Amino acid sequence: MLTTSLAGAAQTEARIVEVARSLLAEGGAKACSMRAVAEGSGITAAAIYKHFRDKTALVEHLVGLSFQNYERSLLEAIAPLPVGSFARIVAMGEAYIRFAAEHEEEFKILFMPLRGGRKKLSDVPGQGGYAILRQCVAEAIDAGAIRSDNPDLVSFYLWSRVHASARHRDAASRVRHGRGSGNRRRCTAARTVWTDAIVCSRRPRRMTKQRFLWLGLGVALLLVANARWILPLASWFFAIGWLVFFDRSRRFSGLAIGFLVYVLVYFVIWWGIIPAPGVLYYLIAATYAAAYFLPFLAHRLIASDVAAFRATLVFPLAWVSVELLFSRFVTPYGSWASLAYTQSDSLTLMQLASLTGT
């Protein structure tokens, strides 16, 4: 008897949810009154309160169910694909579009403005699938499939593109006749926008040669920026080529290549200047190279994760810090090798430094 009663209550609640979902999707919160839901469900206006205490509870229940189904569709789409792969993000976008087209009422409810609407992403159940996308983007960045190092920036960009596409192209709200050709056309158009957005975030192969041109520029200027050959202007601009190279390279492979080249350049520019024989010379030069490579390392690992203006300060602050700490605590030669010496012939700069103390 108890089992039958529970089964009947579950069936009644299911009918209530189905009717409420249709009313909410069609007419919004105003159309989804408790009386209207009760009439559509074939129960009395009083009986509905046995299942939901009020309209707010009913609407919250509907929204929660919609987000659960939506999140499940995203997880099922990416589950069979390799972690960190580009295909995983593509599949997630296609799942979004497919859900919008095949679950019209639920998609409307997901993004419907309701009274007392949520103010923060964290207030949305499951963060509206954003947490899943961000994890996929972060994994793709770590795997080198996406060139940016800011998963939030990429995720918000992709999410806004696919959501705008789904709404603008009516992939969900105007599909009224099942899964016909119009539905497929809208899904295909929206998927194209999603894929194009991802491609914009993916590392372009055509940039491979270009980044090495920047590295070549950095090497050429570094050769005449200090030590054996000094061109004062080169000391101001040599870092640009290196920084662009690192920004356009995969994090770890770019740093590895850059460090190797940096050490080799130091072997050349300090030859005949560092007073050390044989292997000792190479050890000292490599030590200097490693120390002065740290600002580039700091820029690559930190700058991409901070605001634009603060990002510009990472490299110069790191360089000044390295010069100070290295001259104080590492080398017995004091400030020897500091870039400041390369500007000794600039009377204007020397006068400015004497006045400002910098």
ABEGO torsion letter per residue (X at the ends): XAAAAAAAAAAAAAAAAAAAAAAAAAAEAAABBAAAAAAAAGBBAAAAAAABABAAAAAAAAAAAAAAAAAAAAAAAAAABBBGBAAAAAAAAAAAAAAAAABAAAAAAAABBBBGBBABAAABBGGGGAAAAAAAAAAAAAAGABABABAAAAAAAAAAAAAAAAAAAGAAAABABEBBAAAAAAAAAAAAAAAAAAAAABBBAAAAAAAAAAAAAAAAAAAAABEABBBAAAAAAAAAAAAAAAAABBAAAAAAAAAAAAAAAAAAAABGABBBBEAAAAAAAAAAAAAAAAAAAAAAAAAAABBAAAAAAAAAAAAAAAAAAAAAAABAAEABGBAAAAAAABAAAAAAAAAAGX
